[in-house]
Every structure is written in C-alpha cells, then in structure tokens.
Amino acid sequence: MTEQQPDPVDMDNLTFGDGSMDVVLPAPSGPDDIKVPRSYRLPVDLDQWITRTAAARGQKPSDFVRDMLRLARSVLEPENDRQVSMADVLRALATVHTHDAA
C-alpha cells in the first residue's frame, strides 16, 4: 500500500475561509495507527545492514526496524519466557554443526 503525499502548499498565497475541509482524515483505529517519532544514533555498519536487509525484503527501513523491535519485545517480555526440558535443549544443540565439521 502506497501512501499519497499531499501536494505542496504555497505558503505565500495561503488563504483561509469559513467553509469546511474537503478531506477529513480518518481517526486512528488503534494504538498501532499512532506512530511516535524516535531518533537513534547507529553505527554505520548496522545502518547499512538495516538498509540492505529491508531492501532485500521489499520493506522500508523504518518498517523493518519496527518489525525487529516487535520481535525483540516478544522474546524479552517475561510472560513469553517458558521452561524447556534439558533433553530438548541437548537434542537441538546436537543438530548444530560447527564450522570445523565438514
């Protein structure tokens, strides 16, 4: 879905009237519709990785970072933590191949 950008406004010839607006934007339907701007300083290599990975996935970098933050939140929230059996952990580790194994 592409968002349409508004036409530029000629601030020198701006006029006001008593009439109603032609377009009324819809109210946000939920908290996901409201975006809060943030500013972070990232190392160049991390920024390049974000840009490359987002492009490979056909996403804007901001959408990609938002998805990654949601994923991290789901991993880090205590209610998502659960116990696993040691046997399951050892079975999973046994399937991991090291770089030296060939």
C-alpha positions as CSV (number, residue, x, y, z in Angstrom):
1,M,0.0,0.0,0.0
2,T,1.5,3.3,-1.0
3,E,0.7,6.4,1.0
4,Q,-0.1,9.5,-1.1
5,Q,1.9,12.6,-0.2
6,P,-0.1,15.8,0.0
7,D,0.5,18.5,-2.7
8,P,3.0,21.1,-1.6
9,V,1.3,24.2,-0.1
10,D,2.2,27.6,-1.4
11,M,2.6,29.4,2.0
12,D,2.8,32.9,0.3
13,N,-0.7,32.5,-1.2
14,L,-2.4,30.6,1.6
15,T,-5.9,31.8,2.3
16,F,-8.4,30.9,5.0
17,G,-12.1,30.6,4.7
18,D,-15.2,29.7,6.7
19,G,-16.0,26.6,4.6
20,S,-15.5,23.0,5.7
21,M,-12.5,20.9,4.7
22,D,-12.7,18.9,1.6
23,V,-10.9,15.9,3.1
24,V,-11.2,14.7,6.7
25,L,-8.5,12.2,7.7
26,P,-9.9,9.1,9.5
27,A,-9.3,8.8,13.2
28,P,-6.7,6.2,14.3
29,S,-8.4,2.8,14.8
30,G,-5.9,1.6,17.4
31,P,-2.5,2.2,19.0
32,D,-0.7,0.7,16.0
33,D,-2.0,3.5,13.9
34,I,-0.3,6.1,16.1
35,K,3.4,6.4,15.4
36,V,5.9,8.1,17.8
37,P,9.0,9.5,16.2
38,R,12.3,8.4,17.7
39,S,15.8,9.3,16.9
40,Y,18.8,6.9,17.5
41,R,22.4,7.0,16.6
42,L,23.5,3.8,15.0
43,P,27.0,2.5,13.9
44,V,27.4,2.9,10.1
45,D,27.6,-0.9,9.6
46,L,24.4,-1.5,11.5
47,D,22.6,1.2,9.5
48,Q,23.9,-0.3,6.2
49,W,22.7,-3.8,7.3
50,I,19.3,-2.4,8.1
51,T,19.1,-0.7,4.8
52,R,20.3,-3.7,2.8
53,T,18.1,-6.2,4.7
54,A,15.0,-4.1,4.4
55,A,15.5,-3.6,0.7
56,A,16.0,-7.4,0.2
57,R,12.7,-7.9,1.9
58,G,10.9,-5.2,0.0
59,Q,10.4,-3.0,3.1
60,K,11.2,0.5,4.1
61,P,13.9,0.6,6.7
62,S,11.6,2.0,9.3
63,D,9.1,-0.8,8.8
64,F,11.9,-3.4,9.1
65,V,13.2,-1.8,12.3
66,R,9.7,-1.7,13.7
67,D,9.3,-5.5,12.9
68,M,12.6,-6.3,14.6
69,L,11.7,-4.3,17.7
70,R,8.3,-6.2,17.9
71,L,10.2,-9.5,17.6
72,A,12.7,-8.5,20.3
73,R,9.8,-7.4,22.6
74,S,8.1,-10.8,22.2
75,V,11.4,-12.5,23.1
76,L,12.3,-10.3,26.0
77,E,8.9,-10.0,27.8
78,P,8.8,-12.2,30.9
79,E,5.3,-13.6,30.1
80,N,6.8,-15.1,26.9
81,D,9.5,-17.0,28.8
82,R,8.9,-20.7,29.3
83,Q,10.8,-23.7,30.6
84,V,12.0,-26.3,28.2
85,S,13.4,-29.7,29.1
86,M,17.1,-30.3,29.1
87,A,16.6,-33.2,26.7
88,D,15.0,-30.9,24.1
89,V,17.9,-28.4,24.5
90,L,20.5,-31.1,24.1
91,R,18.7,-32.5,21.0
92,A,18.6,-29.0,19.5
93,L,22.3,-28.4,20.2
94,A,23.2,-31.8,18.7
95,T,21.8,-30.6,15.3
96,V,24.1,-27.5,15.2
97,H,27.1,-28.0,13.0
98,T,30.3,-26.2,13.8
99,H,32.5,-24.5,11.1
100,D,35.2,-27.2,11.5
101,A,32.8,-30.1,10.9
102,A,32.8,-31.0,7.3
